[in-house]
Amino acid sequence: QVQLVESGGGLVQAGGSLRLSCAASGSIFRINSMGWHRQAPGKQRELVATITSGGITNYADSVKGRFAISRDNAKNTVYLQMNSLEPEDTAVYYCTALITSRTIIRYWGQGTQVTVSS
């Protein structure tokens, strides 16, 4: 069994910053890619950023230059530093990880709310 536990969400004013963390625990042989998705009210879940085990990153166009994804492989943790936040960034943010244990499975965290006020 694998769990992803997120932290760091909250309420911030436009232009502010937040840092999200997500720690994976349980029966893990290897963590492949990790990432963040988000879902705003009334909208579909969308990709925000991903990072491979080797550190290669990918970002949605809407967050490029403002958000930075990183990971600490020793701690099985992925981070999302969010700067210059905009009201349009308001959403529930979900951590995801592609993990090899007995098989390869994509796991999701429970989500953390980020609210940006104007």
ABEGO torsion letter per residue (X at the ends): XBBBBBBGBEBBBBGBBBBBBBBBBEBBABBBBBBBBBBBBGBBBBBABBBBAAGBBBBBAAABGABBBBBBAAAGBBBBBBBGBBAAABBBBBBBBBBBBABBBBBBBAEBBBBBBX
